[in-house]
């Protein structure tokens, strides 16, 4: 679910917000090293500058967020792979929680990633990769215990 503006509000310098839904996006378990991809609807247009990303996570996971231009995501054929860029948040610490409780919160505000949705679907094609080490505490849990929410701050182009 995202915040939308009417067509008269869309111009250079306008910032929009698009968020994932933790009840429907990234809900499965995720082992270390693996990736979960989602198509997030609600992007205003098919081109944007992704200025920033915030992540809220129930578990202490070392996350990398990846951006793709198509919903085929990580195609093994180099000529058709749609990778655009990524950001690694690193393992959250106690200071990334409020009063050392509830979810971990991290953000980056200077991403400035040029994004183009080559599907023309007005979707943000994103993936999260679990970079935790294998072993106890390394796997993201399924469902509510392992919820993840991403919020993207972007400028429609």
N, CA, C and O atoms as a GROMACS GRO file, in nm:
protein
  628
    1UNK      N    1   0.084  -0.114   0.000
    1UNK     CA    2   0.000   0.000   0.000
    1UNK      C    3   0.090   0.122   0.000
    1UNK      O    4   0.184   0.129   0.078
    2UNK      N    5   0.062   0.216  -0.086
    2UNK     CA    6   0.146   0.333  -0.098
    2UNK      C    7   0.064   0.460  -0.086
    2UNK      O    8  -0.059   0.456  -0.089
    3UNK      N    9   0.132   0.571  -0.073
    3UNK     CA   10   0.068   0.700  -0.074
    3UNK      C   11   0.068   0.747  -0.218
    3UNK      O   12   0.174   0.746  -0.282
    4UNK      N   13  -0.044   0.788  -0.270
    4UNK     CA   14  -0.049   0.831  -0.409
    4UNK      C   15  -0.090   0.978  -0.418
    4UNK      O   16  -0.154   1.032  -0.328
    5UNK      N   17  -0.050   1.039  -0.527
    5UNK     CA   18  -0.082   1.178  -0.554
    5UNK      C   19  -0.159   1.182  -0.685
    5UNK      O   20  -0.147   1.091  -0.767
    6UNK      N   21  -0.240   1.287  -0.706
    6UNK     CA   22  -0.306   1.296  -0.835
    6UNK      C   23  -0.205   1.344  -0.940
    6UNK      O   24  -0.096   1.390  -0.905
    7UNK      N   25  -0.240   1.332  -1.068
    7UNK     CA   26  -0.147   1.362  -1.176
    7UNK      C   27  -0.091   1.503  -1.170
    7UNK      O   28   0.022   1.527  -1.214
    8UNK      N   29  -0.168   1.598  -1.115
    8UNK     CA   30  -0.119   1.736  -1.106
    8UNK      C   31  -0.007   1.752  -1.004
    8UNK      O   32   0.068   1.850  -1.009
    9UNK      N   33   0.004   1.657  -0.911
    9UNK     CA   34   0.107   1.666  -0.808
    9UNK      C   35   0.241   1.607  -0.850
    9UNK      O   36   0.342   1.628  -0.782
   10UNK      N   37   0.244   1.534  -0.961
   10UNK     CA   38   0.366   1.464  -1.002
   10UNK      C   39   0.455   1.559  -1.082
   10UNK      O   40   0.422   1.599  -1.194
   11UNK      N   41   0.568   1.593  -1.023
   11UNK     CA   42   0.667   1.673  -1.093
   11UNK      C   43   0.800   1.654  -1.023
   11UNK      O   44   0.807   1.602  -0.912
   12UNK      N   45   0.906   1.698  -1.090
   12UNK     CA   46   1.039   1.681  -1.032
   12UNK      C   47   1.042   1.746  -0.894
   12UNK      O   48   0.992   1.856  -0.875
   13UNK      N   49   1.099   1.677  -0.799
   13UNK     CA   50   1.110   1.727  -0.664
   13UNK      C   51   1.002   1.674  -0.570
   13UNK      O   52   1.015   1.688  -0.448
   14UNK      N   53   0.897   1.615  -0.624
   14UNK     CA   54   0.790   1.558  -0.541
   14UNK      C   55   0.836   1.423  -0.490
   14UNK      O   56   0.884   1.340  -0.568
   15UNK      N   57   0.823   1.399  -0.362
   15UNK     CA   58   0.864   1.272  -0.304
   15UNK      C   59   0.740   1.189  -0.273
   15UNK      O   60   0.642   1.241  -0.219
   16UNK      N   61   0.744   1.062  -0.307
   16UNK     CA   62   0.635   0.970  -0.279
   16UNK      C   63   0.687   0.857  -0.191
   16UNK      O   64   0.807   0.832  -0.183
   17UNK      N   65   0.595   0.789  -0.126
   17UNK     CA   66   0.627   0.679  -0.035
   17UNK      C   67   0.553   0.554  -0.084
   17UNK      O   68   0.436   0.561  -0.122
   18UNK      N   69   0.623   0.442  -0.083
   18UNK     CA   70   0.563   0.313  -0.118
   18UNK      C   71   0.613   0.211  -0.017
   18UNK      O   72   0.733   0.201   0.007
   19UNK      N   73   0.522   0.136   0.043
   19UNK     CA   74   0.558   0.039   0.147
   19UNK      C   75   0.509  -0.100   0.112
   19UNK      O   76   0.408  -0.117   0.043
   20UNK      N   77   0.581  -0.198   0.160
   20UNK     CA   78   0.534  -0.335   0.150
   20UNK      C   79   0.434  -0.360   0.263
   20UNK      O   80   0.426  -0.283   0.359
   21UNK      N   81   0.360  -0.468   0.249
   21UNK     CA   82   0.264  -0.507   0.352
   21UNK      C   83   0.319  -0.632   0.422
   21UNK      O   84   0.330  -0.737   0.358
   22UNK      N   85   0.354  -0.623   0.549
   22UNK     CA   86   0.414  -0.738   0.618
   22UNK      C   87   0.321  -0.858   0.631
   22UNK      O   88   0.367  -0.968   0.664
   23UNK      N   89   0.192  -0.840   0.604
   23UNK     CA   90   0.098  -0.952   0.609
   23UNK      C   91   0.092  -1.029   0.477
   23UNK      O   92   0.045  -1.142   0.474
   24UNK      N   93   0.141  -0.965   0.368
   24UNK     CA   94   0.134  -1.031   0.237
   24UNK      C   95   0.267  -1.038   0.163
   24UNK      O   96   0.283  -1.121   0.073
   25UNK      N   97   0.364  -0.955   0.198
   25UNK     CA   98   0.494  -0.954   0.131
   25UNK      C   99   0.601  -1.012   0.222
   25UNK      O  100   0.604  -0.986   0.342
   26UNK      N  101   0.689  -1.091   0.165
   26UNK     CA  102   0.804  -1.149   0.236
   26UNK      C  103   0.759  -1.227   0.361
   26UNK      O  104   0.817  -1.210   0.468
   27UNK      N  105   0.658  -1.311   0.347
   27UNK     CA  106   0.601  -1.381   0.462
   27UNK      C  107   0.661  -1.519   0.487
   27UNK      O  108   0.638  -1.577   0.593
   28UNK      N  109   0.736  -1.573   0.392
   28UNK     CA  110   0.791  -1.707   0.409
   28UNK      C  111   0.920  -1.707   0.490
   28UNK      O  112   0.981  -1.603   0.513
   29UNK      N  113   0.960  -1.827   0.531
   29UNK     CA  114   1.090  -1.843   0.596
   29UNK      C  115   1.198  -1.817   0.491
   29UNK      O  116   1.175  -1.837   0.372
   30UNK      N  117   1.315  -1.773   0.535
   30UNK     CA  118   1.423  -1.741   0.442
   30UNK      C  119   1.556  -1.783   0.504
   30UNK      O  120   1.602  -1.724   0.602
   31UNK      N  121   1.616  -1.885   0.447
   31UNK     CA  122   1.744  -1.937   0.496
   31UNK      C  123   1.858  -1.841   0.463
   31UNK      O  124   1.846  -1.762   0.369
   32UNK      N  125   1.967  -1.847   0.537
   32UNK     CA  126   2.083  -1.763   0.507
   32UNK      C  127   2.128  -1.781   0.362
   32UNK      O  128   2.136  -1.892   0.310
   33UNK      N  129   2.157  -1.669   0.299
   33UNK     CA  130   2.206  -1.668   0.162
   33UNK      C  131   2.097  -1.666   0.057
   33UNK      O  132   2.125  -1.639  -0.060
   34UNK      N  133   1.973  -1.694   0.095
   34UNK     CA  134   1.866  -1.700  -0.004
   34UNK      C  135   1.794  -1.566  -0.017
   34UNK      O  136   1.808  -1.477   0.068
   35UNK      N  137   1.717  -1.554  -0.126
   35UNK     CA  138   1.650  -1.429  -0.162
   35UNK      C  139   1.500  -1.454  -0.176
   35UNK      O  140   1.458  -1.558  -0.226
   36UNK      N  141   1.422  -1.358  -0.133
   36UNK     CA  142   1.277  -1.356  -0.159
   36UNK      C  143   1.249  -1.231  -0.241
   36UNK      O  144   1.293  -1.122  -0.204
   37UNK      N  145   1.175  -1.246  -0.351
   37UNK     CA  146   1.144  -1.134  -0.440
   37UNK      C  147   0.996  -1.104  -0.438
   37UNK      O  148   0.913  -1.194  -0.420
   38UNK      N  149   0.962  -0.978  -0.455
   38UNK     CA  150   0.822  -0.933  -0.459
   38UNK      C  151   0.807  -0.823  -0.563
   38UNK      O  152   0.900  -0.747  -0.589
   39UNK      N  153   0.688  -0.815  -0.621
   39UNK     CA  154   0.649  -0.705  -0.708
   39UNK      C  155   0.556  -0.615  -0.627
   39UNK      O  156   0.445  -0.655  -0.594
   40UNK      N  157   0.601  -0.494  -0.594
   40UNK     CA  158   0.525  -0.404  -0.508
   40UNK      C  159   0.448  -0.306  -0.597
   40UNK      O  160   0.507  -0.224  -0.666
   41UNK      N  161   0.317  -0.316  -0.594
   41UNK     CA  162   0.233  -0.231  -0.678
   41UNK      C  163   0.219  -0.092  -0.617
   41UNK      O  164   0.237  -0.073  -0.497
   42UNK      N  165   0.185   0.005  -0.703
   42UNK     CA  166   0.159   0.140  -0.656
   42UNK      C  167   0.264   0.241  -0.694
   42UNK      O  168   0.254   0.358  -0.655
   43UNK      N  169   0.366   0.201  -0.769
   43UNK     CA  170   0.469   0.295  -0.812
   43UNK      C  171   0.405   0.399  -0.905
   43UNK      O  172   0.334   0.362  -0.998
   44UNK      N  173   0.429   0.525  -0.882
   44UNK     CA  174   0.376   0.631  -0.967
   44UNK      C  175   0.463   0.637  -1.092
   44UNK      O  176   0.575   0.686  -1.088
   45UNK      N  177   0.412   0.587  -1.203
   45UNK     CA  178   0.489   0.582  -1.328
   45UNK      C  179   0.583   0.463  -1.327
   45UNK      O  180   0.578   0.378  -1.238
   46UNK      N  181   0.668   0.458  -1.428
   46UNK     CA  182   0.762   0.347  -1.443
   46UNK      C  183   0.907   0.387  -1.423
   46UNK      O  184   0.997   0.305  -1.440
   47UNK      N  185   0.930   0.513  -1.389
   47UNK     CA  186   1.067   0.560  -1.365
   47UNK      C  187   1.071   0.640  -1.236
   47UNK      O  188   0.977   0.713  -1.204
   48UNK      N  189   1.180   0.625  -1.163
   48UNK     CA  190   1.190   0.694  -1.035
   48UNK      C  191   1.336   0.704  -0.992
   48UNK      O  192   1.423   0.633  -1.044
   49UNK      N  193   1.359   0.792  -0.900
   49UNK     CA  194   1.486   0.794  -0.827
   49UNK      C  195   1.452   0.746  -0.686
   49UNK      O  196   1.381   0.814  -0.612
   50UNK      N  197   1.505   0.629  -0.650
   50UNK     CA  198   1.483   0.576  -0.515
   50UNK      C  199   1.581   0.650  -0.424
   50UNK      O  200   1.702   0.628  -0.429
   51UNK      N  201   1.527   0.738  -0.342
   51UNK     CA  202   1.610   0.820  -0.254
   51UNK      C  203   1.650   0.748  -0.127
   51UNK      O  204   1.761   0.765  -0.077
   52UNK      N  205   1.558   0.668  -0.074
   52UNK     CA  206   1.587   0.603   0.052
   52UNK      C  207   1.501   0.480   0.074
   52UNK      O  208   1.398   0.462   0.010
   53UNK      N  209   1.547   0.396   0.165
   53UNK     CA  210   1.476   0.274   0.201
   53UNK      C  211   1.486   0.258   0.353
   53UNK      O  212   1.593   0.276   0.411
   54UNK      N  213   1.374   0.224   0.415
   54UNK     CA  214   1.379   0.184   0.556
   54UNK      C  215   1.329   0.042   0.566
   54UNK      O  216   1.246  -0.003   0.487
   55UNK      N  217   1.380  -0.029   0.665
   55UNK     CA  218   1.339  -0.167   0.688
   55UNK      C  219   1.304  -0.183   0.834
   55UNK      O  220   1.376  -0.136   0.923
   56UNK      N  221   1.193  -0.251   0.859
   56UNK     CA  222   1.154  -0.293   0.993
   56UNK      C  223   1.151  -0.444   0.991
   56UNK      O  224   1.091  -0.505   0.903
   57UNK      N  225   1.215  -0.504   1.088
   57UNK     CA  226   1.227  -0.649   1.090
   57UNK      C  227   1.209  -0.700   1.233
   57UNK      O  228   1.266  -0.647   1.328
   58UNK      N  229   1.127  -0.804   1.246
   58UNK     CA  230   1.105  -0.862   1.378
   58UNK      C  231   1.230  -0.932   1.430
   58UNK      O  232   1.251  -0.942   1.551
   59UNK      N  233   1.314  -0.980   1.337
   59UNK     CA  234   1.431  -1.058   1.377
   59UNK      C  235   1.560  -0.986   1.341
   59UNK      O  236   1.563  -0.901   1.252
   60UNK      N  237   1.665  -1.021   1.411
   60UNK     CA  238   1.796  -0.959   1.394
   60UNK      C  239   1.866  -1.023   1.274
   60UNK      O  240   1.949  -1.113   1.289
   61UNK      N  241   1.832  -0.975   1.153
   61UNK     CA  242   1.883  -1.032   1.029
   61UNK      C  243   1.969  -0.927   0.957
   61UNK      O  244   1.934  -0.809   0.954
   62UNK      N  245   2.079  -0.970   0.902
   62UNK     CA  246   2.165  -0.887   0.818
   62UNK      C  247   2.102  -0.885   0.678
   62UNK      O  248   2.118  -0.980   0.601
   63UNK      N  249   2.029  -0.778   0.645
   63UNK     CA  250   1.952  -0.771   0.521
   63UNK      C  251   2.024  -0.697   0.410
   63UNK      O  252   2.094  -0.599   0.433
   64UNK      N  253   2.005  -0.746   0.289
   64UNK     CA  254   2.040  -0.673   0.167
   64UNK      C  255   1.912  -0.659   0.087
   64UNK      O  256   1.842  -0.758   0.064
   65UNK      N  257   1.881  -0.537   0.043
   65UNK     CA  258   1.765  -0.510  -0.041
   65UNK      C  259   1.816  -0.491  -0.184
   65UNK      O  260   1.909  -0.414  -0.208
   66UNK      N  261   1.754  -0.564  -0.278
   66UNK     CA  262   1.797  -0.559  -0.418
   66UNK      C  263   1.684  -0.506  -0.505
   66UNK      O  264   1.566  -0.529  -0.477
   67UNK      N  265   1.721  -0.436  -0.610
   67UNK     CA  266   1.625  -0.377  -0.703
   67UNK      C  267   1.643  -0.438  -0.841
   67UNK      O  268   1.755  -0.456  -0.889
   68UNK      N  269   1.530  -0.471  -0.905
   68UNK     CA  270   1.529  -0.532  -1.038
   68UNK      C  271   1.438  -0.448  -1.128
   68UNK      O  272   1.346  -0.383  -1.079
   69UNK      N  273   1.463  -0.449  -1.258
   69UNK     CA  274   1.380  -0.371  -1.351
   69UNK      C  275   1.263  -0.452  -1.407
   69UNK      O  276   1.174  -0.395  -1.470
   70UNK      N  277   1.261  -0.583  -1.385
   70UNK     CA  278   1.154  -0.669  -1.436
   70UNK      C  279   1.119  -0.773  -1.332
   70UNK      O  280   1.195  -0.799  -1.238
   71UNK      N  281   1.001  -0.833  -1.348
   71UNK     CA  282   0.960  -0.934  -1.252
   71UNK      C  283   1.020  -1.073  -1.278
   71UNK      O  284   0.980  -1.170  -1.214
   72UNK      N  285   1.115  -1.081  -1.372
   72UNK     CA  286   1.190  -1.207  -1.386
   72UNK      C  287   1.304  -1.211  -1.285
   72UNK      O  288   1.366  -1.315  -1.264
   73UNK      N  289   1.331  -1.098  -1.223
   73UNK     CA  290   1.433  -1.084  -1.119
   73UNK      C  291   1.569  -1.133  -1.165
   73UNK      O  292   1.621  -1.084  -1.266
   74UNK      N  293   1.628  -1.228  -1.094
   74UNK     CA  294   1.766  -1.267  -1.119
   74UNK      C  295   1.776  -1.376  -1.225
   74UNK      O  296   1.799  -1.493  -1.195
   75UNK      N  297   1.759  -1.336  -1.348
   75UNK     CA  298   1.769  -1.428  -1.462
   75UNK      C  299   1.915  -1.472  -1.476
   75UNK      O  300   2.003  -1.386  -1.477
   76UNK      N  301   1.943  -1.602  -1.487
   76UNK     CA  302   2.082  -1.647  -1.500
   76UNK      C  303   2.147  -1.608  -1.634
   76UNK      O  304   2.269  -1.616  -1.648
   77UNK      N  305   2.066  -1.566  -1.731
   77UNK     CA  306   2.120  -1.523  -1.860
   77UNK      C  307   2.157  -1.375  -1.847
   77UNK      O  308   2.071  -1.290  -1.825
   78UNK      N  309   2.287  -1.346  -1.860
   78UNK     CA  310   2.334  -1.209  -1.838
   78UNK      C  311   2.262  -1.106  -1.925
   78UNK      O  312   2.235  -0.995  -1.880
   79UNK      N  313   2.232  -1.141  -2.047
   79UNK     CA  314   2.170  -1.046  -2.139
   79UNK      C  315   2.029  -1.005  -2.095
   79UNK      O  316   1.982  -0.898  -2.134
   80UNK      N  317   1.962  -1.088  -2.016
   80UNK     CA  318   1.826  -1.057  -1.974
   80UNK      C  319   1.811  -1.035  -1.824
   80UNK      O  320   1.700  -1.008  -1.777
   81UNK      N  321   1.919  -1.047  -1.748
   81UNK     CA  322   1.913  -1.021  -1.604
   81UNK      C  323   1.872  -0.876  -1.582
   81UNK      O  324   1.917  -0.788  -1.654
   82UNK      N  325   1.786  -0.852  -1.484
   82UNK     CA  326   1.730  -0.718  -1.466
   82UNK      C  327   1.778  -0.647  -1.340
   82UNK      O  328   1.710  -0.558  -1.289
   83UNK      N  329   1.895  -0.684  -1.288
   83UNK     CA  330   1.950  -0.624  -1.166
   83UNK      C  331   1.983  -0.477  -1.189
   83UNK      O  332   2.044  -0.440  -1.289
   84UNK      N  333   1.941  -0.393  -1.094
   84UNK     CA  334   1.970  -0.249  -1.101
   84UNK      C  335   2.070  -0.208  -0.994
   84UNK      O  336   2.166  -0.137  -1.024
   85UNK      N  337   2.049  -0.252  -0.871
   85UNK     CA  338   2.137  -0.213  -0.762
   85UNK      C  339   2.087  -0.270  -0.630
   85UNK      O  340   1.984  -0.338  -0.626
   86UNK      N  341   2.161  -0.240  -0.523
   86UNK     CA  342   2.124  -0.295  -0.392
   86UNK      C  343   2.177  -0.207  -0.280
   86UNK      O  344   2.257  -0.116  -0.301
   87UNK      N  345   2.131  -0.238  -0.160
   87UNK     CA  346   2.185  -0.176  -0.039
   87UNK      C  347   2.189  -0.281   0.072
   87UNK      O  348   2.090  -0.350   0.096
   88UNK      N  349   2.302  -0.292   0.138
   88UNK     CA  350   2.315  -0.383   0.252
   88UNK      C  351   2.304  -0.302   0.380
   88UNK      O  352   2.377  -0.206   0.402
   89UNK      N  353   2.210  -0.344   0.464
   89UNK     CA  354   2.187  -0.274   0.590
   89UNK      C  355   2.285  -0.317   0.699
   89UNK      O  356   2.318  -0.236   0.786
   90UNK      N  357   2.331  -0.440   0.697
   90UNK     CA  358   2.415  -0.491   0.804
   90UNK      C  359   2.330  -0.542   0.920
   90UNK      O  360   2.210  -0.513   0.927
   91UNK      N  361   2.391  -0.616   1.008
   91UNK     CA  362   2.318  -0.674   1.120
   91UNK      C  363   2.272  -0.565   1.215
   91UNK      O  364   2.354  -0.487   1.263
   92UNK      N  365   2.141  -0.558   1.243
   92UNK     CA  366   2.092  -0.455   1.334
   92UNK      C  367   2.144  -0.478   1.476
   92UNK      O  368   2.170  -0.591   1.517
   93UNK      N  369   2.157  -0.370   1.548
   93UNK     CA  370   2.207  -0.372   1.685
   93UNK      C  371   2.096  -0.330   1.781
   93UNK      O  372   1.988  -0.291   1.739
   94UNK      N  373   2.124  -0.338   1.909
   94UNK     CA  374   2.025  -0.300   2.011
   94UNK      C  375   1.978  -0.156   1.991
   94UNK      O  376   1.862  -0.126   2.017
   95UNK      N  377   2.067  -0.067   1.946
   95UNK     CA  378   2.029   0.073   1.926
   95UNK      C  379   1.930   0.090   1.810
   95UNK      O  380   1.872   0.198   1.794
   96UNK      N  381   1.909  -0.014   1.730
   96UNK     CA  382   1.813  -0.009   1.620
   96UNK      C  383   1.672  -0.046   1.666
   96UNK      O  384   1.582  -0.062   1.583
   97UNK      N  385   1.653  -0.060   1.797
   97UNK     CA  386   1.522  -0.088   1.856
   97UNK      C  387   1.490   0.024   1.954
   97UNK      O  388   1.580   0.094   2.002
   98UNK      N  389   1.364   0.041   1.982
   98UNK     CA  390   1.323   0.142   2.081
   98UNK      C  391   1.316   0.072   2.216
   98UNK      O  392   1.241  -0.025   2.234
   99UNK      N  393   1.393   0.121   2.310
   99UNK     CA  394   1.400   0.064   2.446
   99UNK      C  395   1.434  -0.084   2.442
   99UNK      O  396   1.385  -0.162   2.524
  100UNK      N  397   1.517  -0.123   2.347
  100UNK     CA  398   1.562  -0.262   2.332
  100UNK      C  399   1.447  -0.360   2.320
  100UNK      O  400   1.458  -0.475   2.362
  101UNK      N  401   1.336  -0.315   2.261
  101UNK     CA  402   1.219  -0.402   2.244
  101UNK      C  403   1.158  -0.382   2.105
  101UNK      O  404   1.190  -0.287   2.034
  102UNK      N  405   1.071  -0.474   2.070
  102UNK     CA  406   0.998  -0.471   1.944
  102UNK      C  407   1.092  -0.485   1.823
  102UNK      O  408   1.202  -0.538   1.836
  103UNK      N  409   1.047  -0.438   1.708
  103UNK     CA  410   1.121  -0.462   1.584
  103UNK      C  411   1.248  -0.378   1.572
  103UNK      O  412   1.264  -0.274   1.637
  104UNK      N  413   1.336  -0.427   1.486
  104UNK     CA  414   1.457  -0.354   1.450
  104UNK      C  415   1.421  -0.258   1.338
  104UNK      O  416   1.344  -0.292   1.249
  105UNK      N  417   1.478  -0.138   1.343
  105UNK     CA  418   1.451  -0.036   1.241
  105UNK      C  419   1.583   0.018   1.188
  105UNK      O  420   1.669   0.064   1.265
  106UNK      N  421   1.598   0.013   1.056
  106UNK     CA  422   1.718   0.068   0.991
  106UNK      C  423   1.675   0.144   0.867
  106UNK      O  424   1.569   0.116   0.810
  107UNK      N  425   1.756   0.239   0.824
  107UNK     CA  426   1.723   0.312   0.703
  107UNK      C  427   1.849   0.367   0.636
  107UNK      O  428   1.954   0.383   0.698
  108UNK      N  429   1.833   0.396   0.508
  108UNK     CA  430   1.934   0.468   0.430
  108UNK      C  431   1.860   0.579   0.357
  108UNK      O  432   1.756   0.555   0.296
  109UNK      N  433   1.912   0.701   0.364
  109UNK     CA  434   1.845   0.815   0.303
  109UNK      C  435   1.917   0.872   0.181
  109UNK      O  436   1.866   0.963   0.117
  110UNK      N  437   2.034   0.821   0.149
  110UNK     CA  438   2.112   0.878   0.038
  110UNK      C  439   2.137   0.776  -0.072
  110UNK      O  440   2.246   0.772  -0.130
  111UNK      N  441   2.039   0.693  -0.100
  111UNK     CA  442   2.056   0.587  -0.199
  111UNK      C  443   2.066   0.643  -0.341
  111UNK      O  444   2.158   0.610  -0.414
  112UNK      N  445   1.970   0.729  -0.380
  112UNK     CA  446   1.969   0.794  -0.511
  112UNK      C  447   1.991   0.696  -0.626
  112UNK      O  448   2.079   0.716  -0.710
  113UNK      N  449   1.913   0.591  -0.627
  113UNK     CA  450   1.922   0.486  -0.727
  113UNK      C  451   1.824   0.514  -0.841
  113UNK      O  452   1.704   0.528  -0.817
  114UNK      N  453   1.874   0.522  -0.964
  114UNK     CA  454   1.786   0.540  -1.079
  114UNK      C  455   1.713   0.409  -1.105
  114UNK      O  456   1.775   0.305  -1.125
  115UNK      N  457   1.581   0.416  -1.105
  115UNK     CA  458   1.499   0.296  -1.120
  115UNK      C  459   1.410   0.309  -1.242
  115UNK      O  460   1.350   0.414  -1.266
  116UNK      N  461   1.402   0.201  -1.320
  116UNK     CA  462   1.309   0.195  -1.432
  116UNK      C  463   1.241   0.060  -1.432
  116UNK      O  464   1.307  -0.044  -1.430
  117UNK      N  465   1.108   0.063  -1.434
  117UNK     CA  466   1.028  -0.059  -1.441
  117UNK      C  467   1.012  -0.095  -1.588
  117UNK      O  468   0.925  -0.041  -1.657
  118UNK      N  469   1.095  -0.186  -1.637
  118UNK     CA  470   1.093  -0.224  -1.778
  118UNK      C  471   0.973  -0.308  -1.817
  118UNK      O  472   0.949  -0.330  -1.936
  119UNK      N  473   0.896  -0.357  -1.719
  119UNK     CA  474   0.772  -0.430  -1.748
  119UNK      C  475   0.659  -0.334  -1.784
  119UNK      O  476   0.561  -0.374  -1.846
  120UNK      N  477   0.674  -0.207  -1.745
  120UNK     CA  478   0.567  -0.111  -1.764
  120UNK      C  479   0.447  -0.138  -1.675
  120UNK      O  480   0.334  -0.102  -1.710
  121UNK      N  481   0.469  -0.202  -1.561
  121UNK     CA  482   0.361  -0.245  -1.473
  121UNK      C  483   0.338  -0.153  -1.352
  121UNK      O  484   0.252  -0.181  -1.269
  122UNK      N  485   0.414  -0.044  -1.344
  122UNK     CA  486   0.409   0.045  -1.228
  122UNK      C  487   0.432  -0.032  -1.098
  122UNK      O  488   0.363  -0.010  -0.999
  123UNK      N  489   0.530  -0.120  -1.102
  123UNK     CA  490   0.567  -0.199  -0.984
  123UNK      C  491   0.714  -0.173  -0.951
  123UNK      O  492   0.796  -0.145  -1.037
  124UNK      N  493   0.742  -0.184  -0.823
  124UNK     CA  494   0.880  -0.184  -0.776
  124UNK      C  495   0.917  -0.330  -0.757
  124UNK      O  496   0.858  -0.398  -0.673
  125UNK      N  497   1.013  -0.378  -0.833
  125UNK     CA  498   1.056  -0.518  -0.827
  125UNK      C  499   1.174  -0.525  -0.730
  125UNK      O  500   1.284  -0.479  -0.761
  126UNK      N  501   1.150  -0.581  -0.611
  126UNK     CA  502   1.252  -0.582  -0.507
  126UNK      C  503   1.272  -0.721  -0.449
  126UNK      O  504   1.182  -0.805  -0.452
  127UNK      N  505   1.390  -0.742  -0.397
  127UNK     CA  506   1.421  -0.867  -0.327
  127UNK      C  507   1.491  -0.835  -0.197
  127UNK      O  508   1.557  -0.732  -0.184
  128UNK      N  509   1.477  -0.926  -0.101
  128UNK     CA  510   1.556  -0.917   0.022
  128UNK      C  511   1.639  -1.043   0.031
  128UNK      O  512   1.591  -1.154   0.005
  129UNK      N  513   1.763  -1.025   0.070
  129UNK     CA  514   1.853  -1.139   0.087
  129UNK      C  515   1.895  -1.146   0.233
  129UNK      O  516   1.936  -1.047   0.293
  130UNK      N  517   1.884  -1.267   0.289
  130UNK     CA  518   1.926  -1.294   0.426
  130UNK      C  519   2.077  -1.322   0.422
  130UNK      O  520   2.120  -1.423   0.368
  131UNK      N  521   2.155  -1.232   0.479
  131UNK     CA  522   2.301  -1.248   0.480
  131UNK      C  523   2.353  -1.297   0.615
  131UNK      O  524   2.474  -1.293   0.640
  132UNK      N  525   2.264  -1.343   0.702
  132UNK     CA  526   2.308  -1.401   0.829
  132UNK      C  527   2.392  -1.526   0.804
  132UNK      O  528   2.380  -1.591   0.700
  133UNK      N  529   2.476  -1.558   0.899
  133UNK     CA  530   2.551  -1.683   0.894
  133UNK      C  531   2.456  -1.798   0.922
  133UNK      O  532   2.353  -1.782   0.988
  134UNK      N  533   2.490  -1.914   0.871
  134UNK     CA  534   2.410  -2.034   0.898
  134UNK      C  535   2.416  -2.069   1.046
  134UNK      O  536   2.510  -2.031   1.116
  135UNK      N  537   2.317  -2.141   1.091
  135UNK     CA  538   2.315  -2.185   1.231
  135UNK      C  539   2.201  -2.124   1.307
  135UNK      O  540   2.109  -2.067   1.247
  136UNK      N  541   2.205  -2.135   1.435
  136UNK     CA  542   2.098  -2.085   1.521
  136UNK      C  543   2.078  -1.936   1.500
  136UNK      O  544   2.174  -1.859   1.501
  137UNK      N  545   1.954  -1.895   1.480
  137UNK     CA  546   1.923  -1.753   1.461
  137UNK      C  547   1.952  -1.701   1.322
  137UNK      O  548   1.933  -1.582   1.296
  138UNK      N  549   1.996  -1.788   1.231
  138UNK     CA  550   2.032  -1.742   1.097
  138UNK      C  551   1.916  -1.734   1.001
  138UNK      O  552   1.922  -1.658   0.905
  139UNK      N  553   1.810  -1.811   1.024
  139UNK     CA  554   1.697  -1.818   0.933
  139UNK      C  555   1.587  -1.721   0.972
  139UNK      O  556   1.553  -1.709   1.090
  140UNK      N  557   1.530  -1.651   0.872
  140UNK     CA  558   1.412  -1.568   0.895
  140UNK      C  559   1.293  -1.661   0.914
  140UNK      O  560   1.274  -1.755   0.837
  141UNK      N  561   1.214  -1.634   1.015
  141UNK     CA  562   1.094  -1.713   1.042
  141UNK      C  563   0.982  -1.676   0.945
  141UNK      O  564   0.980  -1.566   0.891
  142UNK      N  565   0.891  -1.769   0.924
  142UNK     CA  566   0.773  -1.744   0.841
  142UNK      C  567   0.666  -1.672   0.923
  142UNK      O  568   0.664  -1.681   1.045
  143UNK      N  569   0.578  -1.600   0.854
  143UNK     CA  570   0.464  -1.537   0.918
  143UNK      C  571   0.500  -1.421   1.007
  143UNK      O  572   0.605  -1.359   0.992
  144UNK      N  573   0.411  -1.391   1.101
  144UNK     CA  574   0.426  -1.276   1.190
  144UNK      C  575   0.557  -1.277   1.270
  144UNK      O  576   0.617  -1.171   1.287
  145UNK      N  577   0.604  -1.393   1.321
  145UNK     CA  578   0.730  -1.391   1.398
  145UNK      C  579   0.850  -1.341   1.316
  145UNK      O  580   0.948  -1.293   1.374
  146UNK      N  581   0.843  -1.350   1.184
  146UNK     CA  582   0.954  -1.307   1.099
  146UNK      C  583   0.918  -1.191   1.008
  146UNK      O  584   0.976  -1.177   0.900
  147UNK      N  585   0.822  -1.107   1.050
  147UNK     CA  586   0.774  -1.002   0.960
  147UNK      C  587   0.886  -0.907   0.918
  147UNK      O  588   0.979  -0.879   0.994
  148UNK      N  589   0.873  -0.859   0.795
  148UNK     CA  590   0.964  -0.759   0.738
  148UNK      C  591   0.877  -0.657   0.666
  148UNK      O  592   0.786  -0.694   0.592
  149UNK      N  593   0.906  -0.530   0.686
  149UNK     CA  594   0.837  -0.423   0.614
  149UNK      C  595   0.941  -0.329   0.557
  149UNK      O  596   1.030  -0.282   0.628
  150UNK      N  597   0.929  -0.302   0.427
  150UNK     CA  598   1.015  -0.206   0.359
  150UNK      C  599   0.934  -0.083   0.324
  150UNK      O  600   0.818  -0.095   0.283
  151UNK      N  601   0.993   0.034   0.339
  151UNK     CA  602   0.931   0.159   0.296
  151UNK      C  603   1.031   0.231   0.207
  151UNK      O  604   1.146   0.252   0.245
  152UNK      N  605   0.984   0.268   0.088
  152UNK     CA  606   1.069   0.332  -0.012
  152UNK      C  607   1.029   0.478  -0.027
  152UNK      O  608   0.911   0.509  -0.044
  153UNK      N  609   1.126   0.566  -0.021
  153UNK     CA  610   1.104   0.707  -0.047
  153UNK      C  611   1.161   0.732  -0.187
  153UNK      O  612   1.280   0.709  -0.212
  154UNK      N  613   1.076   0.781  -0.278
  154UNK     CA  614   1.122   0.796  -0.417
  154UNK      C  615   1.064   0.920  -0.483
  154UNK      O  616   0.963   0.975  -0.439
  155UNK      N  617   1.131   0.963  -0.587
  155UNK     CA  618   1.087   1.075  -0.668
  155UNK      C  619   1.041   1.021  -0.804
  155UNK      O  620   1.123   0.970  -0.880
  156UNK      N  621   0.911   1.033  -0.834
  156UNK     CA  622   0.865   0.989  -0.966
  156UNK      C  623   0.932   1.071  -1.075
  156UNK      O  624   0.957   1.190  -1.055
  157UNK      N  625   0.960   1.009  -1.190
  157UNK     CA  626   1.026   1.080  -1.302
  157UNK      C  627   0.939   1.076  -1.424
  157UNK      O  628   0.977   1.129  -1.528
   0.00000   0.00000   0.00000
